[in-house]
């Protein structure tokens, strides 16, 4: 009898056809289209092939360099902070504190809420005159800080928003990982007198290494595509004087505001290649650290 192989079954491909068509139309085609438009002029009605000339123009643009710098600062700050805080909160909820199920629901609600709606709330929280954060800091005679209208505080405001917005998904994923750890490991460790700290670094952290790696990779990619958070927090602008422009914000402005389609697609290709290299390097580093 022949061994069954799904890839050689016409019926299997028939079942996969709708998904293949969907992925091809909405993922693969736009990707190739982006690479193609990146080598054309900025005219969308009568484009001309210009080769790779769009790429030096984008790379030498000071606004693009600022966008990459802001995006990198945001990513390397938000991702580690959000994962560390998420691990701490998940561990607290995992210890079966009173009302833990209620708090799990509360922490997951932001994941279901629109980023624009959350951004509106954060604009009130961070307001320089009547914001709750400044009121809280005023209790300790700190501030006030005009987070939204002072360019020096725009990035901290965005980082604060980004960290808070990332917690919901991270906490749920880490909690699922904690519940998948065999409790016998902890019983044996307690038998040999291991402290809670030793149990965390010898059992919990190694068992969560795959999940943390997954969160680092996906969160890093998501952070490099930050746009909605900036748009929502600063009411459609990239901070004061456009100083908080990010990579995706730059692409959007080039395409929909300045109508420089070739430059916009060249910037998109550069961002794609950067993400590809950074993700690969990050994965290798994390794999070495978790061995």
C-alpha positions in Angstrom: 0.0 0.0 0.0 1.2 3.5 -0.8 1.9 5.8 2.1 -0.5 8.7 2.3 1.0 12.1 1.6 -1.1 15.2 1.9 0.9 17.3 -0.5 0.3 14.7 -3.2 -3.4 14.6 -2.7 -5.5 16.7 -5.1 -8.3 16.9 -2.6 -6.0 18.4 0.0 -5.0 21.1 -2.4 -8.6 21.7 -3.2 -9.3 22.3 0.5 -6.3 24.6 0.7 -7.2 26.6 -2.4 -9.3 29.3 -0.8 -6.6 30.1 1.8 -3.9 30.0 -0.9 -5.8 32.4 -3.1 -6.4 34.7 -0.1 -2.7 34.7 0.9 -1.6 35.1 -2.7 -3.9 38.1 -3.3 -3.5 40.0 0.0 0.1 39.0 1.0 2.3 37.7 -1.8 1.1 40.0 -4.6 1.4 43.2 -2.5 4.9 42.2 -1.5 6.0 41.7 -5.1 4.1 44.9 -6.1 6.0 46.8 -3.4 9.4 45.7 -4.8 8.3 46.6 -8.3 7.0 50.1 -7.4 10.2 50.7 -5.5 12.0 50.7 -8.8 9.6 53.1 -10.5 9.3 56.9 -10.6 7.0 58.8 -8.2 4.2 59.0 -10.8 1.4 56.4 -10.3 -0.4 57.2 -13.6 2.6 57.1 -15.9 5.4 55.4 -13.9 8.9 55.0 -15.4 11.5 52.4 -14.5 14.3 54.2 -12.5 16.1 51.1 -11.2 17.6 51.5 -7.7 17.8 55.3 -7.7 14.9 55.6 -5.2 16.9 53.8 -2.5 19.8 56.3 -2.2 17.3 59.2 -2.2 15.4 57.6 0.7 18.5 56.6 2.7 20.0 60.1 2.3 16.7 61.7 3.5 17.3 63.1 7.0 13.6 62.5 7.8 14.0 58.8 7.0 17.0 58.5 9.2 15.1 60.2 12.1 12.2 57.8 11.5 14.5 54.7 11.7 16.2 56.2 14.8 12.8 56.8 16.5 11.5 53.4 15.6 14.7 51.7 16.9 14.5 53.5 20.2 10.9 52.7 20.6 11.4 49.0 19.8 14.5 48.3 22.0 12.7 50.1 24.9 9.1 48.9 24.7 9.7 45.3 23.9 12.0 44.3 26.9 10.0 46.5 29.3 6.7 45.1 28.3 7.8 41.5 28.5 9.5 42.0 31.9 6.4 43.7 33.3 4.2 41.0 31.7 6.2 38.2 33.3 5.9 39.8 36.8 2.2 40.4 36.4 1.6 36.9 35.0 3.5 35.3 38.0 1.4 37.3 40.4 -1.8 36.2 38.8 -0.5 32.6 38.5 -0.1 32.4 42.3 -3.9 32.3 42.6 -4.3 35.6 44.4 -7.8 36.6 45.5 -9.7 37.7 42.4 -7.1 36.5 39.9 -9.7 35.6 37.3 -11.2 39.0 37.6 -7.8 40.7 37.1 -7.0 38.4 34.1 -10.1 39.7 32.4 -9.2 43.3 33.3 -5.7 42.9 31.9 -7.1 41.3 28.7 -9.7 44.0 27.9 -7.1 46.4 26.3 -6.3 43.8 23.7 -9.9 43.9 22.6 -10.1 47.7 22.5 -9.3 50.0 19.6 -5.9 51.6 19.7 -7.5 54.9 18.7 -9.9 54.8 21.6 -7.0 54.0 24.0 -5.0 56.8 22.5 -7.8 59.3 23.2 -7.8 58.2 26.9 -4.1 58.5 27.1 -4.2 62.0 25.7 -6.3 63.0 28.7 -4.1 61.0 31.1 -0.9 62.7 29.8 -2.3 66.2 29.4 0.1 68.8 30.7 -2.5 70.7 32.8 -5.2 68.3 33.9 -3.8 64.9 33.2 -4.0 62.2 35.9 -0.3 61.3 35.6 0.8 64.9 36.3 -1.7 65.0 39.2 -0.1 61.8 40.6 3.4 63.0 40.1 2.4 66.3 41.8 1.8 64.4 45.0 5.5 63.8 45.2 6.3 67.4 44.0 7.4 66.1 40.6 6.5 67.9 37.4 4.2 68.9 35.7 5.4 67.6 32.4 3.8 68.5 29.1 4.1 65.1 27.5 2.1 65.9 24.4 3.3 69.4 23.5 7.0 69.3 24.5 9.2 67.4 22.0 11.5 66.3 24.8 8.7 64.3 26.4 7.0 62.9 23.3 9.1 59.8 23.1 8.6 58.9 26.8 4.9 59.4 26.3 4.9 57.0 23.3 7.0 54.4 25.1 4.6 54.5 28.1 1.6 54.1 25.8 3.4 51.3 23.9 4.3 49.3 27.0 0.8 49.5 28.4 -0.7 48.6 25.1 1.5 45.5 24.8 0.8 44.0 28.2 -2.6 42.4 27.5 -1.4 39.9 24.9 1.9 39.2 26.6 0.3 38.4 29.9 -2.2 36.0 28.4 0.5 34.1 26.5 2.9 33.9 29.5 0.0 32.8 31.7 -0.7 29.9 29.3 3.0 29.0 29.4 3.0 29.0 33.2 0.0 26.7 33.3 1.8 24.3 31.0 4.7 23.7 33.3 4.7 20.4 35.1 4.1 21.1 38.8 6.2 18.1 39.8 9.2 20.1 39.0 8.4 22.6 41.7 7.6 19.8 44.2 10.9 18.2 43.6 12.7 21.5 43.9 10.9 22.3 47.2 11.9 18.8 48.5 15.6 19.8 48.0 15.1 23.2 49.6 15.1 25.4 46.6 13.9 28.9 47.2 11.3 30.7 45.1 14.0 32.7 43.3 16.0 29.5 42.5 12.8 27.9 41.2 12.1 30.8 39.0 15.6 30.9 37.4 16.1 27.1 37.3 12.6 26.0 36.3 10.2 28.7 35.3 12.4 30.8 33.1 13.9 27.9 31.2 10.4 26.4 30.7 9.2 29.8 29.4 12.2 30.3 27.1 10.3 29.3 23.9 7.3 31.5 24.7 9.5 34.5 25.6 11.5 34.0 22.4 8.2 34.0 20.5 7.1 37.2 22.2 10.4 38.9 21.6 10.3 38.2 17.9 6.7 39.1 17.3 6.8 42.1 19.6 10.0 43.4 18.0 8.4 43.1 14.5 5.2 44.8 15.7 7.2 47.6 17.4 9.0 48.3 14.1 5.7 48.8 12.4 4.4 51.3 15.0 2.0 53.8 13.5 -1.4 53.6 15.2 0.0 54.5 18.6 1.7 57.7 17.2 -1.4 58.6 15.2 -3.8 58.1 18.2 -1.6 59.7 20.9 -0.7 62.9 18.9 -4.0 63.4 17.1 -2.8 62.3 13.7 0.6 64.0 13.9 4.1 62.6 14.5 4.7 64.5 17.7 5.7 68.2 18.0 7.3 69.4 14.8 7.1 65.9 13.2 10.0 64.9 15.4 8.4 61.6 16.4 8.0 60.3 12.9 8.4 56.5 12.7 9.3 54.3 9.7 5.7 53.4 8.9 4.6 57.1 9.5 7.3 58.1 7.0 6.0 55.6 4.4 2.4 56.8 4.9 3.4 60.5 4.5 5.4 59.8 1.4 2.6 57.8 -0.2 -0.6 59.6 0.8 0.6 63.1 1.7 3.5 63.9 -0.6 2.5 61.4 -3.4 6.1 60.2 -3.8 5.1 56.6 -4.5 8.5 55.4 -5.6 10.2 56.7 -2.5 7.4 55.4 -0.2 7.8 51.9 -1.6 11.6 52.1 -1.5 11.3 53.0 2.2 9.0 50.0 2.7 11.5 47.6 1.1 14.3 49.0 3.2 12.1 48.5 6.4 11.3 45.0 5.3 14.9 44.0 4.7 15.9 45.6 8.1 13.2 43.7 9.9 14.3 40.5 8.1 18.0 40.9 9.2 17.2 42.1 12.7 14.7 39.3 13.4 17.2 36.7 12.2 19.9 38.2 14.3 17.6 38.5 17.4 16.5 34.9 17.0 20.1 33.7 16.9 21.1 35.7 20.0 18.0 34.5 22.0 18.7 30.9 21.0 22.3 31.2 22.3 21.2 32.8 25.6 18.5 30.2 26.3 20.7 27.2 25.6 
